[in-house]
Amino acid sequence: MGKPIVAIVGRPNVGKSTLFNKLAGKRISIVEDTPGVTRDRVYAEAEWLKYNFTIIDTGGIEPEENDIISLQMRRQAQMAVEVADVIIFIVDGREGLTDSDKEVSQMLRKSKKSVVLVVNKIDSVKQEVSAYEFYNLGIGDPIAISASQGLGLGDMLDKVVENFKNHSDEQAEEEYVKIAFIGKPNVGKSSLVNKLLGEERVIVSEIPGTTRDAIDSYLNTEEGKFLLIDTAGIRRKSKVRKEVERYSVIRTYAAVERADVCVLILDATQGISEQDEKIIGYAHELNKSIMVIVNKWDLIDKDTKTVNMYKNTLNKSLSFMIYAPYLFISAKTGQRVHKVLELVKICYENYCKKIKTGVLNDIISRAIMMKEPPVVGNKRLKIYYVTQIDIKPPTFVFFVNDPNCIHFSYERYIENQLRENFDFTGTGIKFEFRERKD
């Protein structure tokens, strides 16, 4: 059995994301006074006493609203309820019992899942009396809390873990390859994630920017075990006006930092933009494993030269990361989508590649013989020894006479020699130069 899953559900703006962040111990979900800012499910790990579990934050359920986003938010919350072992149903103690609360409670009763009723925004003992009216929902004793102040959370969590069944106390988390899908809004990131998952895990809409949070989805396949991170699209800074959008940009960069493989998704009809270069450049600086997917390839008029022409255009913009492979797909039609995880696996294996020290020094010695290091100032670089000290990314330490003698062009030459002799397709590699006396 995996870790227990706890879903936090309720109407918009009752404090679900605030509670989620408090339980997760860090700011993961967007918190904003605007109702509906959390549109998709967001996952995080949490713990209480001896229990480790997964919490899911959901978009608010508003039964009376029928616009496309509200309908999909309701659907996402229902999906979270389906996969959850325990549900935290959160209501607003200041606003009191509403008809929407009653409708949500009916939906939860039909799920036949364990429900912990939580009355939020109770900031003092005197206010606890306002929680009593929620007994009318008929789904158990209401627990008064203040998510913002952290009051009453212990009682709530005690009740939550009472409902865990058939879960081991200590669950060793399995190793997943973490993949961050990044790019501008509306290029098809969510559509691709949904295609890979085989279900509508992430909201897909023609409205740009419908994914505001970085969303985790676990996937087990014959290719391996993967954690898919769907991120909000990056707009130009001038267009990032609302605070919510700023949070989304920050979270996209955070997703890049935690990912093993960063997948830049481009719209074939639009090509690459300055924003794309900036975000993938950040992944390159971190020496992440990187691949580029050109989506919506079905919309392009093609001949036998089209792919190579497109690659050449991309190579000019992405000349700093020529190691990244390209894949041309259509998430809508499914064209070559089956190759995505195959290529991810190749990139990840190279990201984890370890080269034996003897073989490594033979290659570097041969490279030095073919091209001697240039003189910098009045001193020539001497490389005594090289060894690989780490993976993710492959990291090499060169022991030299003087690190100041490293010329960028010779460092690039050494990198090219390593890439020619060992397959480092799809991954950055990192060099460190340390002084060693003769």
C-alpha positions in Angstrom: 0.0 0.0 0.0 1.2 3.5 -0.7 1.0 6.5 1.6 -2.5 7.6 2.8 -3.9 10.4 0.7 -5.8 13.3 2.3 -7.8 15.7 0.1 -8.7 19.1 1.3 -12.1 20.2 -0.2 -14.6 22.9 0.3 -16.1 26.1 -1.3 -13.8 28.7 -2.8 -12.0 31.1 -0.4 -12.6 29.1 2.9 -8.9 28.7 3.5 -8.0 25.4 1.9 -4.7 26.6 0.5 -3.7 28.3 3.7 -4.3 25.0 5.6 -2.5 23.0 2.9 0.6 25.2 3.2 0.5 25.0 7.0 0.4 21.2 6.8 3.1 21.0 4.1 5.4 23.3 6.2 6.1 25.6 3.3 4.3 27.8 0.8 3.3 25.4 -2.0 -0.3 26.5 -2.9 -1.1 30.0 -4.1 -2.8 31.9 -1.3 -4.9 34.9 -2.4 -8.1 36.6 -1.5 -9.5 36.1 -5.0 -11.8 33.1 -5.0 -10.8 30.3 -7.3 -7.0 30.9 -7.5 -6.3 27.2 -6.9 -7.7 25.6 -9.9 -6.0 22.2 -10.0 -5.0 19.6 -7.5 -1.7 20.2 -5.8 0.2 17.5 -4.0 2.6 17.6 -1.0 4.0 15.4 1.7 3.0 15.9 5.3 3.5 14.1 8.6 1.9 13.9 12.0 3.1 11.8 14.9 4.4 8.6 13.3 2.3 8.9 10.1 3.6 10.1 6.7 0.9 11.0 4.1 0.1 12.9 1.0 -2.2 15.9 1.0 -4.0 17.3 -2.0 -5.2 20.9 -2.3 -8.1 21.3 -4.7 -9.9 24.1 -6.4 -13.1 25.3 -4.7 -16.4 23.5 -5.3 -19.1 26.0 -6.2 -22.2 24.0 -7.0 -24.2 26.9 -8.3 -21.7 28.2 -10.9 -21.7 26.7 -14.4 -19.0 28.5 -16.3 -16.3 26.2 -17.9 -13.6 26.9 -15.3 -16.0 26.3 -12.3 -17.3 23.1 -13.8 -13.8 21.8 -14.4 -12.7 22.8 -10.8 -15.6 20.9 -9.5 -14.6 17.9 -11.6 -11.0 18.1 -10.4 -12.2 18.2 -6.7 -14.4 15.2 -7.3 -11.4 13.3 -8.8 -9.3 14.2 -5.7 -12.1 12.8 -3.5 -12.1 9.6 -5.5 -8.4 8.9 -4.9 -8.3 10.1 -1.3 -8.4 7.9 1.8 -9.5 10.7 4.1 -11.2 14.0 3.2 -10.8 17.3 5.1 -14.0 19.2 4.5 -13.3 22.8 5.3 -16.0 25.5 5.9 -15.9 29.2 6.9 -16.8 29.8 10.5 -17.1 33.6 10.0 -19.5 33.3 7.1 -21.5 30.5 8.6 -23.4 27.6 7.1 -24.3 28.1 3.4 -26.4 26.2 0.9 -23.2 25.5 -1.0 -21.7 23.8 2.1 -24.8 21.6 2.2 -24.5 20.6 -1.4 -20.8 19.8 -1.0 -21.5 17.7 2.1 -24.1 15.7 0.1 -21.4 15.0 -2.5 -19.0 13.8 0.2 -21.6 11.5 1.8 -22.1 9.8 -1.6 -18.4 9.2 -1.8 -18.6 7.0 1.4 -15.1 8.2 2.3 -14.0 9.2 5.8 -14.7 12.9 6.3 -13.2 15.2 8.9 -15.3 18.4 9.2 -13.2 21.5 9.9 -14.5 24.9 10.7 -11.8 27.5 9.7 -11.3 31.1 10.7 -12.1 30.5 14.4 -9.4 32.7 15.9 -10.4 32.6 19.6 -12.2 30.4 22.1 -15.2 32.8 22.2 -15.8 32.2 18.5 -16.0 28.4 18.8 -19.7 28.6 19.5 -20.2 29.5 15.8 -18.9 26.1 14.8 -21.9 24.4 16.4 -24.3 25.2 13.5 -22.2 22.9 11.2 -23.6 19.9 13.1 -26.6 20.4 10.8 -24.5 19.0 7.9 -24.7 15.5 9.5 -21.2 14.4 8.8 -19.6 14.3 12.2 -18.3 16.6 14.9 -17.0 19.9 13.6 -13.4 20.8 14.7 -12.7 24.5 15.1 -9.3 25.7 13.7 -7.6 28.8 12.5 -5.4 27.8 9.6 -3.6 31.1 9.4 -2.7 31.1 13.1 -2.2 27.3 13.3 -4.8 26.9 16.1 -6.6 23.5 16.5 -4.5 21.7 13.9 -3.3 19.1 16.4 -6.9 18.0 17.1 -7.7 18.0 13.5 -4.7 15.8 12.5 -5.4 13.4 15.4 -8.9 12.9 13.8 -7.4 12.5 10.3 -4.9 9.8 11.3 -7.5 7.9 13.2 -9.1 7.2 9.8 -5.9 5.7 8.2 -6.4 2.0 7.6 -4.1 -0.7 6.1 -1.1 1.7 5.8 2.3 0.9 7.1 3.7 3.5 9.5 6.9 3.7 7.7 6.7 3.9 3.9 9.9 4.1 1.9 9.2 6.5 -0.9 10.0 4.9 -4.3 12.4 6.6 -6.6 10.6 8.5 -9.4 12.2 10.4 -12.3 11.0 14.0 -11.8 10.0 15.6 -15.1 9.1 19.4 -15.3 7.1 20.4 -18.3 7.8 24.1 -18.9 7.0 26.7 -21.6 4.7 29.5 -22.5 1.0 29.4 -21.7 -1.2 27.4 -24.1 1.5 25.4 -25.8 0.0 22.1 -24.7 1.8 21.2 -21.5 -1.4 20.1 -19.7 -2.6 18.2 -22.8 0.6 16.3 -23.0 0.5 15.4 -19.3 -3.1 14.2 -19.7 -2.1 12.1 -22.7 0.7 10.5 -20.8 -1.5 9.8 -17.8 -4.4 8.5 -19.8 -6.8 10.7 -17.8 -7.8 14.3 -17.4 -5.6 14.9 -14.3 -4.9 18.6 -15.3 -7.4 21.2 -16.5 -7.2 21.7 -20.3 -8.8 24.8 -21.7 -8.3 27.1 -24.7 -8.0 30.0 -22.2 -4.2 30.6 -21.7 -3.0 30.3 -18.2 -5.5 27.9 -16.7 -2.7 26.0 -15.0 -1.5 28.3 -12.2 0.2 25.8 -9.9 2.9 23.3 -10.5 1.0 20.1 -10.3 2.5 16.6 -9.5 1.2 13.4 -11.0 2.7 10.0 -10.4 2.9 7.6 -13.3 4.2 4.0 -13.4 4.9 2.5 -16.9 7.1 -0.1 -18.5 9.6 2.6 -19.1 9.9 3.3 -15.4 8.3 5.4 -12.6 7.9 9.0 -13.3 6.7 12.1 -11.4 5.1 14.5 -14.0 5.2 18.2 -13.0 2.9 20.4 -15.0 3.8 24.1 -14.6 2.2 27.4 -15.3 3.3 29.1 -18.5 5.8 31.9 -18.3 4.6 35.2 -19.7 6.8 38.2 -20.4 7.4 40.2 -17.2 5.4 43.1 -18.5 2.4 40.9 -18.7 2.8 39.4 -15.2 0.7 41.9 -13.3 -1.4 40.0 -10.9 0.1 38.6 -7.7 -1.2 35.2 -8.6 0.8 35.2 -11.8 3.9 36.2 -9.9 3.5 33.2 -7.6 3.1 31.0 -10.7 6.4 32.2 -12.2 8.2 31.6 -9.0 6.8 28.1 -8.8 7.8 27.3 -12.3 11.4 28.1 -11.4 11.1 26.0 -8.3 9.8 23.1 -10.4 12.9 23.4 -12.6 15.1 23.2 -9.5 13.5 20.0 -8.1 13.3 18.3 -11.5 15.7 15.7 -12.9 14.5 16.2 -16.5 13.2 19.6 -17.8 11.1 19.4 -20.9 10.7 22.6 -22.9 7.4 22.5 -24.8 7.1 24.8 -27.9 4.1 25.5 -30.1 5.2 24.5 -33.6 3.1 27.3 -35.1 4.9 30.0 -32.9 8.5 28.8 -32.5 10.7 29.7 -29.7 10.5 33.0 -27.7 12.7 35.0 -25.4 10.7 33.7 -22.4 11.4 30.1 -23.6 15.1 30.8 -23.9 15.2 32.4 -20.4 13.5 29.5 -18.5 15.4 26.7 -20.3 18.5 28.8 -19.9 17.9 28.6 -16.1 17.7 24.8 -16.3 20.9 24.8 -18.4 22.7 26.9 -15.7 21.7 24.2 -13.1 23.1 21.5 -15.4 19.7 19.7 -15.5 18.8 17.0 -18.0 17.0 18.8 -20.8 14.9 17.9 -23.9 12.8 20.0 -26.3 9.4 19.0 -27.5 7.8 20.8 -30.5 4.1 20.3 -30.0 1.2 20.8 -32.5 3.3 19.4 -35.3 0.1 18.3 -37.0 -0.7 21.9 -37.8 2.5 22.4 -39.9 2.6 21.9 -43.6 5.6 19.6 -44.1 8.0 18.1 -46.6 11.1 16.0 -46.2 13.2 19.1 -45.2 10.8 20.6 -42.7 12.2 18.9 -39.5 15.8 19.7 -40.3 15.0 23.3 -41.1 13.1 23.7 -37.8 16.0 22.1 -35.9 18.5 24.5 -37.5 16.3 27.4 -36.5 16.1 26.1 -32.9 19.9 25.4 -32.8 20.6 29.1 -33.4 18.4 30.2 -30.5 19.6 27.3 -28.2 23.3 27.2 -29.2 24.2 27.1 -25.5 22.7 23.7 -25.1 23.3 21.7 -28.3 23.2 18.5 -26.2 19.4 18.7 -25.9 17.5 16.3 -28.2 14.3 17.4 -30.1 11.0 15.5 -30.5 8.2 16.6 -32.7 4.7 15.5 -31.5 1.0 16.3 -31.4 -0.5 15.9 -28.0 -3.9 16.3 -29.5 -3.6 13.5 -32.0 -1.2 11.4 -30.0 1.5 11.5 -32.8 4.8 10.3 -31.3 3.6 10.9 -27.7 4.7 7.3 -27.0 8.3 8.4 -27.6 8.3 11.1 -24.9 9.0 8.8 -21.9 11.5 6.8 -24.0 13.5 9.9 -24.6 13.1 11.1 -21.0 14.5 7.8 -19.9 17.6 8.1 -22.2 18.2 11.7 -20.9 17.8 10.6 -17.3 20.2 7.7 -17.7 22.8 10.0 -19.1 22.1 12.4 -16.3 23.1 9.6 -13.9 26.0 8.3 -15.9 29.3 7.5 -14.1 32.6 7.2 -16.0 35.5 5.1 -14.6 38.5 7.2 -13.6 41.0 5.3 -15.7 39.0 5.6 -18.9 38.3 9.3 -18.2 42.0 10.1 -17.8 42.8 8.3 -21.0 40.4 10.4 -22.9 41.5 13.7 -21.4 45.2 12.8 -21.9 44.5 12.1 -25.6 42.6 15.4 -25.9 45.5 17.3 -24.5 47.9 15.6 -26.9 45.7 16.6 -29.9 45.3 20.2 -28.7 47.6 21.7 -26.1 46.1 24.2 -23.6 46.7 27.8 -24.6 49.0 30.1 -22.6 47.1 32.5 -20.3 49.2 35.4 -19.2 52.6 33.8 -18.9 51.5 30.4 -17.8 50.2 27.3 -19.6 47.5 25.2 -18.0 48.5 21.7 -16.9 45.9 19.1 -16.2 47.3 16.4 -13.8 44.3 14.3 -13.1 40.5 14.2 -13.5 37.8 12.2 -11.7 34.0 12.2 -11.6 32.8 13.0 -8.1 29.0 13.1 -8.6 26.0 12.4 -10.9 22.7 14.4 -11.4 24.5 16.1 -13.1 27.7 14.3 -14.0 30.4 16.4 -12.2 34.1 16.2 -13.0 37.0 17.6 -10.9 40.2 18.6 -12.7 43.3 18.9 -10.7 45.5 21.6 -12.4 48.5 23.8 -11.8 46.4 27.0 -11.7 42.6 27.3 -12.1 43.1 30.9 -13.4 44.7 29.4 -16.5 41.4 27.9 -17.7 40.3 29.6 -20.9 36.6 29.3 -21.7 37.4 28.0 -25.2 39.6 25.2 -23.9 37.0 24.3 -21.3 34.5 24.0 -24.2 37.0 21.9 -26.1 37.3 19.5 -23.2 33.5 19.3 -22.8 33.2 18.5 -26.5 35.8 15.7 -26.2 33.8 14.1 -23.3 30.6 14.4 -25.2 32.1 12.8 -28.4 33.5 9.9 -26.4 30.7 9.3 -24.0 27.0 9.7 -24.7 25.8 12.7 -22.6 22.8 13.4 -24.8 20.2 15.3 -22.9 22.2 16.3 -19.9 24.4 19.2 -18.7 27.8 18.3 -17.3 29.6 20.2 -14.6 33.3 21.0 -14.3 35.3 22.0 -11.2 39.0 23.0 -11.4 41.2 22.7 -8.3 44.8 23.6 -7.8 47.3 20.8 -7.1 51.0 21.5 -6.4 53.6 19.7 -8.5 
